[in-house]
Amino acid sequence: MAEIFVLGGGTPTPTAERFGSAHVLKIGEETLMFDCGPAATHKLVKAGLFPTQVDNLFFTHHHFDHNIDYPCFLLCRWDQGAGNINELNVYGPSLTEEITDGIIGENGVFSADWRARVGHPLSQQVYQNRGGTLPRLPPNPQAKNIGPGEVASGKNWEVTAALAEHVQPYLDSLAYRVDTPDGSVVFTGDTQPCQSVIDLARDADMMLCMCWDDQDVMNATGEAPGQCGTTGAAEMAQEAGVKKLVLVHMGPNLSSQAPFDQTYLGMQRVYHGDIVFSEELFKIDL
């Protein structure tokens, strides 16, 4: 059975209920992570998972609400793995390699941390107590800048990427589709309604789509370009023939249940499948 966990279902605006974006897809014994927003490492553990279970991390784009916990995740996973786990594979649009090296490379901003853990006798003892064997090796995540097309595969999954229209040319953005024996799921990341994401999501069993706010509010405030709101998310899901639409990346105005209740019927008039209003630490079977 494949399971999806919404770790971060919010936006750059912190609220008591939501902050930033991060999602996990667990397929048997393999765990894929999509984005690594605020406190994603802690939320992962709160969801009953652990950083060392994640061997593949995919970034949709490099806004801080999607990647700010990346340094924490990298160092925590490496430290807790005690040399007995696979190197982490990291995929994302342009800047993924550069950001990774800037965090944890030889001259990265956190290189002093791993140098101390590699070299100091206390850290070496803790490492051995966790099951590691000296000498301790520095972290070496395998980061790769990618574009549209087939990205990666595992025993029971294949990941395909497509362009998402968000804030180009300042940042590149991707959406991802994962096909598994249990079904297919699409993570849109941040995007406005666009044909490339619709094509990627064609006949998918589930789509986790950003839904910033009520469409009328977004139109009135000028925040509609580059983002999906209620109508945009519903229209994309309907045109793609997606069976279930899971709303994520919801802003403060929409992120409580009451405002959503007011717009739900309007979305149902556009999209005829199931609509799920997600919460952080929400789990749903694919």
RAHU-V15830 format. One line per field, one symbol per residue. ss: DSSP state (h for helix, s for strand, l for the rest). phi: phi as a letter, one per 30 degrees, with the letter a starting at -180 (. if undefined). burial: b if it has 9 or more other C-alpha atoms within 8 Angstrom, else e. A space follows every 10 residues. Layout:
BEGIN
ss = ???
phi = ???
burial = ???
END
This chain:
BEGIN
ss = lssssssssl llllllllll ssssssslls sssslllllh hhhhhhllll hhhsssssll lllhhhhllh hhhhhhhhhh hlllllllss sslllhhhhh hhhhllllll hhhhhhhhhl hhhhhhhhhl llllllllll lsssslllss ssslllssss ssslllllll lllsssssss llssssslll llllhhhhhh lllllsssss llllhhhhhh hllllllllh hhhhhhhhhh lllsssssll llllllhhhh hhhhhhhhhh lllsssslll lssssl
phi = .cbcccdbcc bdddbdcbai babbbcbicc bccbibdeid dddedddjcb eddccbbbcd acdddcbdce eddedddddd dhicbdddcb bldejddddd dddbdecddc ddddddddcd eddddeeddd jdcdddcddb dccbdbbdkd caabdbabcb cbdccbbdcd bdbbcbcccb ddkbbccdic adeadddedd deiddabccd beaedddddd cicddibccd dddddddddd iddbccdbhc dedcdcdddd edcedddddc cccdcccdbd idbbdd
burial = ebbbbbbbbb bebbeeebbb bbbbbbbeeb bbbbbbbbeb bebbbebeeb bbebbbbbbb bbeebbbbbb bebbbbbbee bbbeeebbbb bbbbbbbeeb bbbbbeebeb beebbbbbee eebbeebbee ebeeebeebe bebbbbbbee beeeeebbbb bbbbbbbeee bbbbbbbbbb eebbbbbbbb bbbbebbbeb bbebbbbbbb bbbbbeebbe eebbebbbbb bbbbbbbbeb bbbbbbbbbb beebbeeebb eebeeebbeb bebebeebbb bbeeeb
END
